Amino acid sequence: MDRLNRFERKHPGFGIPNLMIYIVASMLFIYIFDSAAAASGRSLSQLLFFYWPLILEGQVWRIITFALLPPNTSLIFIIFALYFSYMIGSALENEWGTCTFTIYYFIGILGSIAAGIITGAAYNTYLNLSLFFAFAILFPDFQIMLFFILPIKVKYIAYLDAMYFIVSLILGSWAERAAILASLINLFIFFSGTFIKNLKRRGQYRRTRKNFRRQIR
């Protein structure tokens, strides 16, 4: 993070301001188009998802447009999901700055692309979850209204998502496993140093307590 902060100070114009607005707006447009064209059998999503054989045939836009595909769900949930994604992305951009957030997001995309090249398919589900994990690490006590009724801290939702990751790693296809591991690359790059420091700090705290107890005895 220190290196990224120095990079951002040297290159203040690097990055895409309000990146999540563009991503969420694109997802909403694709969802509306697919819903409106469903009766005719047309689908914009079918032209955008990542599929390596089609990319090799010349449909190179698929190598990046998969990141804009909306969740395949109901209208009510899609509105909630897109708003939540926008809120998380905006909070991360405000916390880190435009440059750092842009780098974080595109590291996740590059990891997903690498996984797609290896397995033939790539997904943005786990990429978006990596944004949520970053948000939960930075703001663990932030509360949201689950189902618009139950207040719950995001750290507890993050624990459930982590369990979902573990189950998907065990039971999912190789493409899903690769996508999950790829989505964790940006988390590892950004938070491994902090995690290691916290472990060292806790270890030092435990040793200090033990030494203090020994002195008392």
Secondary structure, 3 states (H helix, E strand, C coil): CHHHHHHHHHCCCCCCCCHHHHHHHHHHHHHHHHHHHHHHCCCCHHHCCCEHHHHHCCCCCHHHHHHHCCCCCCHHHHHHHHHHHHHHHHHHHHHHCHHHHHHHHHHHHHHHHHHHHHHCECCCHHHHHHHHHHHHHHCCCCEEEECCCEEEEHHHHHHHHHHHHHHHHHHCCHHHHHHHHHHCHHHHHHHHHHHHHHHHHHHHHHHHHHHHHHHHC
